[in-house]
C-alpha cells in the first residue's frame, strides 16, 4: 500500500506510520477484542453452569431489580449513542469541540451507569448476596464485575483521548485511536445486552 492510500477513508484518514503499520495496529486491536470476547464467553459459560447453584441463598429473583437494570441499559446505550455522534462529528465536521462535547456525553452516561451498578452491588451485599455465598453469586459478581471493570477502563481511555484531542487536535493518528476505541465501546454494549438477556431477564422469566 502506498503512502497516499487512505487506510480508513471513511474517517478521513490518510497517514501511514511506515509500510502497513496502520493496518497492523487495527488488526492487532481486532485480535484484542476477539480475545476479550473469548474471556467473556468463558465467564458466561461458568455462569451458565452455576445458574442453579444457589445453595439455598439469594437467587435471580432476589438480586434482579428490573428498574435498575433497565436504567443501566439505557445509560450504557446512551453512552454508545454519544460516542457514535462524537465519531460522526470527527468524520464530517472535523470540529474538536463538537467531538469533545459528545465524548463528554458518552463519559457522563457511562459514569452514571457505573454508579447505578455500584448501588446494586451495595444492595446485594446488604442482603447477603455476596460471592462466597454460592456458586451462582460468585459467577454473577464475576460476570457483572468484569464488565463494569471494562467500562471503568474505557472511561480512563476516554479521558486520555480527551487530553490528546485538547493538546494536539483531531490529527489523523488521534482519529484512528478514537475509531479503535469506538470498536471497544460498542463491544461492551453487545456484552451488556448478553448480560441483560441471559443473566437478568432469563433469571426472572
Beta strands, then each sheet from edge to edge (+ up, - down):
end
